[in-house]
Amino acid sequence: MTARAPAAEREALRLSVTGVVQGVGFRPFVHRLALEHGLGGWVRNEAGEVRISVEGRKAAVKAFVHDLVDKAPPLSRIDSVDVTQTELSHVDEFRIVESVDQPDRRQPVSPDVALCAACEAELFDASNRRHNYPFITCTDCGPRFTVIESMPYDRERTSMQAFQQCDECLREYGEPADRRYHSETNSCPDCGPRVWLEEAGDEAEVCGGAAALERAAQCLADGKVVAIRGLGGFHLAADATNDEAVSRLRRRKAREAKPLAVMVRTLEEARRLGRVGSGEERLLTSRERPVVLLRTLPDAGLAPSVAPGLDTVGVMTAYTPLHQLLLELVGRPLVMTSGNLSEEPIATANDDARSRLGDIADVFLLHDREIVARYDDSVVRLADGAPLFLRRARGYAPLPLELPVAAPVPLVAVGPHLKSTFALAHGATAYVSQHIGDLENLETLEHFRAALAAFRELYRVEPEVAVRDMHPGYLSTRVAEELGLGETIVVQHHHAHAAAVAAEHGVIDRVIGVSYDGTGYGDDGAVWGAEILVSDLVDYERRGQLRYAPLPGGDLAVRRPWRVALGYLSLEPSLTDSFARAFEGVDPQERAIAEQQVARGLNSPLASSMGRLFDAAAAVLGTRQVAHYEGQAAMELEALAGERAAEPLPFPVLEGDDEKWYLDPLPLLAALGEQRQAGRDVSELAARFHESVAHATVEIVGCVADAAGLGTVALGGGCFQNARLLATTRGLLERRGLRVLAPRLLSPNDGSISYGQAAVAAMRMSRR
């Protein structure tokens, strides 16, 4: 035993560590670090931090503090370390002590993360006691957000409390040198969750354990649809190389054409499906393991119905041990799509899945670890050399984001109508929810309400202010009213888009906000969606827009691109010949009704929408008259354009009498129609359309920037999910000498609206 150093050579410190430091193996890490440096003391979880007391030789204490940050666990994120000197306690032992709850404190919650390399090696090691165990985890991997019921993070406050650890697991749990030391999800085949298989319509267990996985793999190989209970809900799986199986899944799920995600086991298998650059490789092998959009290879061997009409496919590598085992057994890529009927929330509970997925799946692969939080797969693509979120959920949410200005009182921002998220803000921290979905039905609205209630309890935030969109008919507006809070703040949709981008970059000064999307309620009562704003985090001024055109049928036009083209044609009927392809195959009677709607101003709101302009272009080019899902026409145009070089077509910017600038799309649409009818290649014209939008955007932004004396541009809105449009627009703006802010932490689409709302409300309240 080493003699204790004299008191003069020793010191004692108290440390408070904040950030993502619970549920990530931080206490075991601190314990091992203290033993390594020969220090005494203790570590414990508190509601908002990890508290540490250490004492020992001064040099060892100094080295401990350095290594605490330098060697922190891979899943942790340290925001701050506060250190204070304290009196010596003359202890040599270091212990993990019981957690302390403080109701007025809040703590970031770790997302679920992918199976780590060490657990994967054990999973496929025939000599390991967890060989082929579908729920293998350690402190470095596995479920977190989807099992945590409350904080601080201990097993008794998770859905793992239902499983009593066996003696061997308890030994690991209590052994400081073990990777599973204080791993709250620790289990094994003798004491943990189990998996079994059922036939659809029959709750009798057919088989369990390894046999259930083998049977599920055989069903997939036979072309059947398998419902799989995963981390945050169910997947529906089918053989991605079997077009009949994928088409059957589509019919049953009522998902006619929207692209489906594909799962593979390894990076090498992903490389066989699509182009994998260094950026895509980092995402596919990251601990988050999102769905990554890859440019499809011509010999990928995927069923045509996986992503019809597109040149990309969403690919993810298996991130749970259950998925790893299943992919290894089936030996082929699998469609792995959300376990729901289209537009409904994904199923999480076994009984819910049996009820709602019984007409879709042939068999069910179930387990008995309860899912606390519903969790979709995240979707990311590379755009302009950086990751761009299309959907932020598993692996990333609910990690908090900072606000550039602290909210004076707690608030809740309820977000938009489509691609819904909400945000709770306490001080300068915004807790943005995982992707909720489109608030189109009661089921999704109930999911929204339940998730919001869970966040309020998990983060101990009781909002005093609600923040909502300007649209009076959104279901999120109804939620804001139902909360009955003392104040409600209204934030215009496209202002929120611009504010979200500026706020994530910490910018509070005025910027040129370019908000391009499908629809948003404008302050003049019209449909907005192609807006050039001069804005900050308090207010905005609309300085540019796309020329208004009627939208015959209102929301119906979103799924009928020919209706959008008809609205533009009504502005200049002499262009009828150029627009001819837009109406090929359209029912004459339906067209006549739409024309009457425009002529009489019935259900034909005026729209300034870049998303709808993409629809009109697709119709005029004859590529899409009817859309089966939102954004289909635009996605197909992007696929047609590819990476092809092209020159822009006429898309003039006009100065109005009202000191605003207007984008006039009629010359562009006319040129597209004329050149297409003259036999020009549709891919070339799709590329020229993209170039035209980018160049016109830069021209109108330049006009606004010069007049306002501003040099920073924020690009937001769902149209900037288009990688070509984002990269080209950004490059041209920077060439003009402007600073460009692009979305990085959140999606450019409506998933960022709640964060933008929170940023605006915080700034407005702080300025009072």
MOWO-V497354 format. One record per residue. N is the residue number from 0. RES is the residue in three letters. SS is DSSP state (@ for helix, = for strand, . for the rest). OMEGA is omega in whole degrees, 0 to 359 (* if undefined). Layout:
BEGIN
N:RES:SS:OMEGA ; N:RES:SS:OMEGA
END
This chain:
BEGIN
0:MET:.:181 ; 1:THR:.:180 ; 2:ALA:.:179 ; 3:ARG:.:180 ; 4:ALA:.:176 ; 5:PRO:.:183 ; 6:ALA:@:182 ; 7:ALA:@:181 ; 8:GLU:@:183 ; 9:ARG:=:172 ; 10:GLU:=:179 ; 11:ALA:=:181 ; 12:LEU:=:167 ; 13:ARG:=:182 ; 14:LEU:=:173 ; 15:SER:=:184 ; 16:VAL:=:178 ; 17:THR:=:183 ; 18:GLY:=:175 ; 19:VAL:=:187 ; 20:VAL:.:173 ; 21:GLN:.:182 ; 22:GLY:.:184 ; 23:VAL:.:180 ; 24:GLY:.:186 ; 25:PHE:@:180 ; 26:ARG:@:175 ; 27:PRO:@:177 ; 28:PHE:@:179 ; 29:VAL:@:180 ; 30:HIS:@:180 ; 31:ARG:@:181 ; 32:LEU:@:179 ; 33:ALA:@:178 ; 34:LEU:@:180 ; 35:GLU:@:182 ; 36:HIS:.:176 ; 37:GLY:.:184 ; 38:LEU:.:173 ; 39:GLY:=:177 ; 40:GLY:=:182 ; 41:TRP:=:174 ; 42:VAL:=:178 ; 43:ARG:=:171 ; 44:ASN:=:166 ; 45:GLU:=:190 ; 46:ALA:.:184 ; 47:GLY:.:187 ; 48:GLU:=:166 ; 49:VAL:=:180 ; 50:ARG:=:183 ; 51:ILE:=:170 ; 52:SER:=:179 ; 53:VAL:=:171 ; 54:GLU:=:182 ; 55:GLY:=:179 ; 56:ARG:=:185 ; 57:LYS:@:181 ; 58:ALA:@:180 ; 59:ALA:@:178 ; 60:VAL:@:179 ; 61:LYS:@:179 ; 62:ALA:@:178 ; 63:PHE:@:181 ; 64:VAL:@:178 ; 65:HIS:@:184 ; 66:ASP:@:179 ; 67:LEU:@:179 ; 68:VAL:@:187 ; 69:ASP:@:185 ; 70:LYS:.:184 ; 71:ALA:.:181 ; 72:PRO:.:186 ; 73:PRO:.:183 ; 74:LEU:.:183 ; 75:SER:.:171 ; 76:ARG:=:183 ; 77:ILE:=:177 ; 78:ASP:=:180 ; 79:SER:=:172 ; 80:VAL:=:177 ; 81:ASP:=:185 ; 82:VAL:=:175 ; 83:THR:=:179 ; 84:GLN:=:181 ; 85:THR:=:181 ; 86:GLU:.:176 ; 87:LEU:.:175 ; 88:SER:.:178 ; 89:HIS:.:175 ; 90:VAL:.:179 ; 91:ASP:.:182 ; 92:GLU:.:175 ; 93:PHE:=:186 ; 94:ARG:=:164 ; 95:ILE:=:184 ; 96:VAL:.:187 ; 97:GLU:.:180 ; 98:SER:.:178 ; 99:VAL:=:180 ; 100:ASP:.:175 ; 101:GLN:.:189 ; 102:PRO:.:182 ; 103:ASP:.:181 ; 104:ARG:.:179 ; 105:ARG:.:189 ; 106:GLN:.:174 ; 107:PRO:.:180 ; 108:VAL:.:180 ; 109:SER:.:171 ; 110:PRO:.:169 ; 111:ASP:.:180 ; 112:VAL:=:188 ; 113:ALA:.:174 ; 114:LEU:.:181 ; 115:CYS:.:184 ; 116:ALA:@:181 ; 117:ALA:@:178 ; 118:CYS:@:178 ; 119:GLU:@:178 ; 120:ALA:@:179 ; 121:GLU:@:182 ; 122:LEU:@:183 ; 123:PHE:.:178 ; 124:ASP:.:185 ; 125:ALA:.:181 ; 126:SER:.:183 ; 127:ASN:.:183 ; 128:ARG:.:176 ; 129:ARG:.:177 ; 130:HIS:.:179 ; 131:ASN:.:179 ; 132:TYR:.:190 ; 133:PRO:.:184 ; 134:PHE:.:179 ; 135:ILE:.:178 ; 136:THR:.:170 ; 137:CYS:=:181 ; 138:THR:.:183 ; 139:ASP:.:184 ; 140:CYS:=:172 ; 141:GLY:=:185 ; 142:PRO:.:173 ; 143:ARG:.:184 ; 144:PHE:.:185 ; 145:THR:.:178 ; 146:VAL:.:185 ; 147:ILE:=:178 ; 148:GLU:.:177 ; 149:SER:.:179 ; 150:MET:.:4 ; 151:PRO:.:188 ; 152:TYR:.:172 ; 153:ASP:.:187 ; 154:ARG:@:183 ; 155:GLU:@:177 ; 156:ARG:@:176 ; 157:THR:=:177 ; 158:SER:@:175 ; 159:MET:@:178 ; 160:GLN:@:180 ; 161:ALA:@:185 ; 162:PHE:.:180 ; 163:GLN:.:182 ; 164:GLN:.:176 ; 165:CYS:.:184 ; 166:ASP:@:182 ; 167:GLU:@:177 ; 168:CYS:@:177 ; 169:LEU:@:177 ; 170:ARG:@:177 ; 171:GLU:@:183 ; 172:TYR:@:183 ; 173:GLY:.:183 ; 174:GLU:.:184 ; 175:PRO:.:183 ; 176:ALA:.:185 ; 177:ASP:.:178 ; 178:ARG:.:182 ; 179:ARG:.:176 ; 180:TYR:.:182 ; 181:HIS:.:171 ; 182:SER:.:189 ; 183:GLU:.:177 ; 184:THR:.:184 ; 185:ASN:.:177 ; 186:SER:.:178 ; 187:CYS:.:181 ; 188:PRO:.:182 ; 189:ASP:.:188 ; 190:CYS:.:188 ; 191:GLY:.:177 ; 192:PRO:.:180 ; 193:ARG:.:181 ; 194:VAL:=:176 ; 195:TRP:=:183 ; 196:LEU:=:175 ; 197:GLU:=:170 ; 198:GLU:=:177 ; 199:ALA:.:179 ; 200:GLY:.:181 ; 201:ASP:.:184 ; 202:GLU:.:178 ; 203:ALA:.:179 ; 204:GLU:=:178 ; 205:VAL:=:178 ; 206:CYS:=:182 ; 207:GLY:=:176 ; 208:GLY:@:183 ; 209:ALA:@:180 ; 210:ALA:@:179 ; 211:ALA:@:178 ; 212:LEU:@:179 ; 213:GLU:@:179 ; 214:ARG:@:178 ; 215:ALA:@:179 ; 216:ALA:@:179 ; 217:GLN:@:177 ; 218:CYS:@:179 ; 219:LEU:@:178 ; 220:ALA:@:179 ; 221:ASP:.:177 ; 222:GLY:.:180 ; 223:LYS:.:177 ; 224:VAL:.:182 ; 225:VAL:=:173 ; 226:ALA:=:186 ; 227:ILE:=:175 ; 228:ARG:=:184 ; 229:GLY:.:183 ; 230:LEU:.:186 ; 231:GLY:.:181 ; 232:GLY:.:183 ; 233:PHE:=:165 ; 234:HIS:=:166 ; 235:LEU:=:187 ; 236:ALA:=:175 ; 237:ALA:=:178 ; 238:ASP:=:185 ; 239:ALA:.:178 ; 240:THR:.:184 ; 241:ASN:.:186 ; 242:ASP:@:179 ; 243:GLU:@:180 ; 244:ALA:@:180 ; 245:VAL:@:179 ; 246:SER:@:178 ; 247:ARG:@:177 ; 248:LEU:@:179 ; 249:ARG:@:182 ; 250:ARG:@:184 ; 251:ARG:@:182 ; 252:LYS:@:184 ; 253:ALA:.:177 ; 254:ARG:.:193 ; 255:GLU:.:189 ; 256:ALA:.:183 ; 257:LYS:.:185 ; 258:PRO:.:180 ; 259:LEU:.:178 ; 260:ALA:.:180 ; 261:VAL:=:177 ; 262:MET:=:174 ; 263:VAL:=:182 ; 264:ARG:.:189 ; 265:THR:.:176 ; 266:LEU:@:180 ; 267:GLU:@:178 ; 268:GLU:@:177 ; 269:ALA:@:180 ; 270:ARG:@:179 ; 271:ARG:.:183 ; 272:LEU:.:185 ; 273:GLY:=:181 ; 274:ARG:=:183 ; 275:VAL:.:173 ; 276:GLY:.:182 ; 277:SER:@:179 ; 278:GLY:@:178 ; 279:GLU:@:180 ; 280:GLU:@:179 ; 281:ARG:@:180 ; 282:LEU:@:183 ; 283:LEU:@:181 ; 284:THR:.:182 ; 285:SER:.:177 ; 286:ARG:.:180 ; 287:GLU:.:179 ; 288:ARG:.:177 ; 289:PRO:.:164 ; 290:VAL:=:183 ; 291:VAL:=:177 ; 292:LEU:=:178 ; 293:LEU:=:173 ; 294:ARG:=:189 ; 295:THR:=:175 ; 296:LEU:.:183 ; 297:PRO:.:182 ; 298:ASP:.:184 ; 299:ALA:.:179 ; 300:GLY:.:179 ; 301:LEU:.:176 ; 302:ALA:.:180 ; 303:PRO:.:183 ; 304:SER:.:177 ; 305:VAL:.:181 ; 306:ALA:.:186 ; 307:PRO:.:176 ; 308:GLY:.:184 ; 309:LEU:.:177 ; 310:ASP:.:177 ; 311:THR:=:174 ; 312:VAL:=:178 ; 313:GLY:=:184 ; 314:VAL:=:171 ; 315:MET:=:174 ; 316:THR:=:184 ; 317:ALA:.:187 ; 318:TYR:.:174 ; 319:THR:.:177 ; 320:PRO:@:178 ; 321:LEU:@:178 ; 322:HIS:@:178 ; 323:GLN:@:181 ; 324:LEU:@:182 ; 325:LEU:@:179 ; 326:LEU:@:178 ; 327:GLU:@:182 ; 328:LEU:@:186 ; 329:VAL:@:172 ; 330:GLY:.:178 ; 331:ARG:.:178 ; 332:PRO:.:181 ; 333:LEU:=:164 ; 334:VAL:=:180 ; 335:MET:=:185 ; 336:THR:=:185 ; 337:SER:=:183 ; 338:GLY:.:180 ; 339:ASN:.:164 ; 340:LEU:.:186 ; 341:SER:.:177 ; 342:GLU:.:176 ; 343:GLU:.:174 ; 344:PRO:.:177 ; 345:ILE:.:178 ; 346:ALA:.:179 ; 347:THR:.:182 ; 348:ALA:.:181 ; 349:ASN:@:181 ; 350:ASP:@:178 ; 351:ASP:@:180 ; 352:ALA:@:179 ; 353:ARG:@:182 ; 354:SER:@:189 ; 355:ARG:@:183 ; 356:LEU:.:184 ; 357:GLY:.:179 ; 358:ASP:.:180 ; 359:ILE:.:185 ; 360:ALA:.:173 ; 361:ASP:.:178 ; 362:VAL:=:181 ; 363:PHE:=:172 ; 364:LEU:=:191 ; 365:LEU:=:170 ; 366:HIS:=:187 ; 367:ASP:.:171 ; 368:ARG:.:186 ; 369:GLU:.:180 ; 370:ILE:.:183 ; 371:VAL:.:183 ; 372:ALA:.:176 ; 373:ARG:.:194 ; 374:TYR:.:175 ; 375:ASP:.:173 ; 376:ASP:.:173 ; 377:SER:.:178 ; 378:VAL:=:184 ; 379:VAL:=:171 ; 380:ARG:=:173 ; 381:LEU:=:178 ; 382:ALA:=:180 ; 383:ASP:.:175 ; 384:GLY:.:183 ; 385:ALA:=:177 ; 386:PRO:=:179 ; 387:LEU:=:180 ; 388:PHE:=:165 ; 389:LEU:=:175 ; 390:ARG:=:182 ; 391:ARG:.:181 ; 392:ALA:.:185 ; 393:ARG:.:177 ; 394:GLY:.:184 ; 395:TYR:.:176 ; 396:ALA:.:8 ; 397:PRO:.:177 ; 398:LEU:.:185 ; 399:PRO:.:174 ; 400:LEU:=:178 ; 401:GLU:=:171 ; 402:LEU:=:180 ; 403:PRO:=:177 ; 404:VAL:=:182 ; 405:ALA:=:174 ; 406:ALA:=:181 ; 407:PRO:=:176 ; 408:VAL:=:179 ; 409:PRO:=:181 ; 410:LEU:=:173 ; 411:VAL:=:175 ; 412:ALA:=:191 ; 413:VAL:.:171 ; 414:GLY:.:187 ; 415:PRO:.:180 ; 416:HIS:.:180 ; 417:LEU:.:180 ; 418:LYS:.:192 ; 419:SER:=:163 ; 420:THR:.:169 ; 421:PHE:.:179 ; 422:ALA:=:169 ; 423:LEU:=:179 ; 424:ALA:=:175 ; 425:HIS:=:186 ; 426:GLY:=:182 ; 427:ALA:=:182 ; 428:THR:=:177 ; 429:ALA:=:177 ; 430:TYR:=:183 ; 431:VAL:=:184 ; 432:SER:.:168 ; 433:GLN:.:176 ; 434:HIS:.:179 ; 435:ILE:.:181 ; 436:GLY:=:180 ; 437:ASP:.:181 ; 438:LEU:.:184 ; 439:GLU:.:184 ; 440:ASN:.:184 ; 441:LEU:@:183 ; 442:GLU:@:180 ; 443:THR:@:176 ; 444:LEU:@:178 ; 445:GLU:@:174 ; 446:HIS:@:178 ; 447:PHE:@:182 ; 448:ARG:@:181 ; 449:ALA:@:180 ; 450:ALA:@:179 ; 451:LEU:@:178 ; 452:ALA:@:180 ; 453:ALA:@:178 ; 454:PHE:@:180 ; 455:ARG:@:179 ; 456:GLU:@:184 ; 457:LEU:@:183 ; 458:TYR:@:176 ; 459:ARG:.:178 ; 460:VAL:.:175 ; 461:GLU:.:187 ; 462:PRO:.:176 ; 463:GLU:.:182 ; 464:VAL:=:174 ; 465:ALA:=:179 ; 466:VAL:=:185 ; 467:ARG:=:175 ; 468:ASP:=:179 ; 469:MET:.:185 ; 470:HIS:.:183 ; 471:PRO:.:186 ; 472:GLY:.:180 ; 473:TYR:.:175 ; 474:LEU:@:176 ; 475:SER:@:175 ; 476:THR:@:177 ; 477:ARG:@:179 ; 478:VAL:@:179 ; 479:ALA:@:180 ; 480:GLU:@:180 ; 481:GLU:@:183 ; 482:LEU:.:176 ; 483:GLY:.:181 ; 484:LEU:.:186 ; 485:GLY:.:182 ; 486:GLU:=:173 ; 487:THR:=:179 ; 488:ILE:=:182 ; 489:VAL:=:180 ; 490:VAL:=:179 ; 491:GLN:.:188 ; 492:HIS:@:186 ; 493:HIS:@:169 ; 494:HIS:@:178 ; 495:ALA:@:177 ; 496:HIS:@:181 ; 497:ALA:@:181 ; 498:ALA:@:180 ; 499:ALA:@:181 ; 500:VAL:@:180 ; 501:ALA:@:184 ; 502:ALA:@:180 ; 503:GLU:@:176 ; 504:HIS:.:178 ; 505:GLY:.:183 ; 506:VAL:.:179 ; 507:ILE:.:180 ; 508:ASP:.:181 ; 509:ARG:.:177 ; 510:VAL:=:167 ; 511:ILE:=:179 ; 512:GLY:=:176 ; 513:VAL:=:183 ; 514:SER:=:181 ; 515:TYR:=:176 ; 516:ASP:=:183 ; 517:GLY:=:182 ; 518:THR:=:172 ; 519:GLY:=:184 ; 520:TYR:=:181 ; 521:GLY:.:182 ; 522:ASP:.:172 ; 523:ASP:.:179 ; 524:GLY:.:179 ; 525:ALA:.:177 ; 526:VAL:=:177 ; 527:TRP:=:177 ; 528:GLY:=:175 ; 529:ALA:=:194 ; 530:GLU:=:173 ; 531:ILE:=:186 ; 532:LEU:=:162 ; 533:VAL:=:191 ; 534:SER:=:167 ; 535:ASP:.:182 ; 536:LEU:.:176 ; 537:VAL:.:187 ; 538:ASP:.:182 ; 539:TYR:=:172 ; 540:GLU:=:181 ; 541:ARG:=:185 ; 542:ARG:=:178 ; 543:GLY:=:181 ; 544:GLN:=:168 ; 545:LEU:=:180 ; 546:ARG:.:179 ; 547:TYR:.:171 ; 548:ALA:=:178 ; 549:PRO:=:182 ; 550:LEU:=:186 ; 551:PRO:=:182 ; 552:GLY:.:179 ; 553:GLY:@:183 ; 554:ASP:@:179 ; 555:LEU:@:182 ; 556:ALA:@:178 ; 557:VAL:@:180 ; 558:ARG:@:179 ; 559:ARG:.:182 ; 560:PRO:@:179 ; 561:TRP:@:178 ; 562:ARG:@:178 ; 563:VAL:@:177 ; 564:ALA:@:179 ; 565:LEU:@:178 ; 566:GLY:@:178 ; 567:TYR:@:180 ; 568:LEU:@:181 ; 569:SER:.:178 ; 570:LEU:.:182 ; 571:GLU:.:185 ; 572:PRO:@:180 ; 573:SER:@:181 ; 574:LEU:@:185 ; 575:THR:.:182 ; 576:ASP:.:180 ; 577:SER:.:184 ; 578:PHE:.:191 ; 579:ALA:@:183 ; 580:ARG:@:183 ; 581:ALA:@:188 ; 582:PHE:@:178 ; 583:GLU:.:179 ; 584:GLY:.:179 ; 585:VAL:.:179 ; 586:ASP:.:183 ; 587:PRO:@:181 ; 588:GLN:@:179 ; 589:GLU:@:178 ; 590:ARG:@:181 ; 591:ALA:@:178 ; 592:ILE:@:179 ; 593:ALA:@:179 ; 594:GLU:@:177 ; 595:GLN:@:177 ; 596:GLN:@:179 ; 597:VAL:@:184 ; 598:ALA:@:184 ; 599:ARG:@:181 ; 600:GLY:.:180 ; 601:LEU:.:179 ; 602:ASN:.:178 ; 603:SER:=:182 ; 604:PRO:=:175 ; 605:LEU:=:185 ; 606:ALA:=:170 ; 607:SER:=:191 ; 608:SER:=:177 ; 609:MET:@:176 ; 610:GLY:@:179 ; 611:ARG:@:176 ; 612:LEU:@:174 ; 613:PHE:@:178 ; 614:ASP:@:181 ; 615:ALA:@:179 ; 616:ALA:@:179 ; 617:ALA:@:179 ; 618:ALA:@:181 ; 619:VAL:@:177 ; 620:LEU:@:179 ; 621:GLY:.:181 ; 622:THR:.:182 ; 623:ARG:.:175 ; 624:GLN:.:181 ; 625:VAL:.:180 ; 626:ALA:.:180 ; 627:HIS:.:175 ; 628:TYR:.:182 ; 629:GLU:.:177 ; 630:GLY:.:183 ; 631:GLN:@:182 ; 632:ALA:@:181 ; 633:ALA:@:180 ; 634:MET:@:179 ; 635:GLU:@:176 ; 636:LEU:@:178 ; 637:GLU:@:179 ; 638:ALA:@:179 ; 639:LEU:@:181 ; 640:ALA:@:180 ; 641:GLY:.:180 ; 642:GLU:.:185 ; 643:ARG:.:176 ; 644:ALA:.:182 ; 645:ALA:.:176 ; 646:GLU:.:180 ; 647:PRO:.:173 ; 648:LEU:.:181 ; 649:PRO:.:176 ; 650:PHE:.:191 ; 651:PRO:.:172 ; 652:VAL:=:184 ; 653:LEU:=:176 ; 654:GLU:=:181 ; 655:GLY:.:178 ; 656:ASP:.:183 ; 657:ASP:.:180 ; 658:GLU:.:174 ; 659:LYS:.:176 ; 660:TRP:=:185 ; 661:TYR:=:171 ; 662:LEU:=:180 ; 663:ASP:.:186 ; 664:PRO:.:186 ; 665:LEU:@:177 ; 666:PRO:@:179 ; 667:LEU:@:181 ; 668:LEU:@:179 ; 669:ALA:@:180 ; 670:ALA:@:178 ; 671:LEU:@:181 ; 672:GLY:@:181 ; 673:GLU:@:182 ; 674:GLN:@:177 ; 675:ARG:@:180 ; 676:GLN:@:176 ; 677:ALA:.:175 ; 678:GLY:.:179 ; 679:ARG:.:183 ; 680:ASP:.:184 ; 681:VAL:@:178 ; 682:SER:@:177 ; 683:GLU:@:181 ; 684:LEU:@:175 ; 685:ALA:@:178 ; 686:ALA:@:180 ; 687:ARG:@:177 ; 688:PHE:@:179 ; 689:HIS:@:180 ; 690:GLU:@:181 ; 691:SER:@:180 ; 692:VAL:@:181 ; 693:ALA:@:182 ; 694:HIS:@:179 ; 695:ALA:@:178 ; 696:THR:@:180 ; 697:VAL:@:180 ; 698:GLU:@:182 ; 699:ILE:@:176 ; 700:VAL:@:178 ; 701:GLY:@:178 ; 702:CYS:@:181 ; 703:VAL:@:182 ; 704:ALA:@:180 ; 705:ASP:@:182 ; 706:ALA:@:183 ; 707:ALA:@:182 ; 708:GLY:.:182 ; 709:LEU:.:183 ; 710:GLY:.:181 ; 711:THR:=:182 ; 712:VAL:=:176 ; 713:ALA:=:182 ; 714:LEU:=:180 ; 715:GLY:=:181 ; 716:GLY:.:187 ; 717:GLY:@:179 ; 718:CYS:@:180 ; 719:PHE:@:163 ; 720:GLN:@:177 ; 721:ASN:.:187 ; 722:ALA:@:180 ; 723:ARG:@:181 ; 724:LEU:@:181 ; 725:LEU:@:184 ; 726:ALA:@:182 ; 727:THR:@:181 ; 728:THR:@:180 ; 729:ARG:@:181 ; 730:GLY:@:180 ; 731:LEU:@:178 ; 732:LEU:@:180 ; 733:GLU:@:177 ; 734:ARG:@:179 ; 735:ARG:.:178 ; 736:GLY:.:180 ; 737:LEU:.:173 ; 738:ARG:=:185 ; 739:VAL:=:174 ; 740:LEU:=:178 ; 741:ALA:=:180 ; 742:PRO:.:178 ; 743:ARG:.:184 ; 744:LEU:.:178 ; 745:LEU:.:178 ; 746:SER:.:171 ; 747:PRO:.:184 ; 748:ASN:.:187 ; 749:ASP:@:175 ; 750:GLY:@:180 ; 751:SER:@:187 ; 752:ILE:@:183 ; 753:SER:@:178 ; 754:TYR:@:177 ; 755:GLY:@:176 ; 756:GLN:@:181 ; 757:ALA:@:180 ; 758:ALA:@:179 ; 759:VAL:@:182 ; 760:ALA:@:180 ; 761:ALA:@:181 ; 762:MET:@:180 ; 763:ARG:@:181 ; 764:MET:@:182 ; 765:SER:@:181 ; 766:ARG:.:183 ; 767:ARG:.:*
END
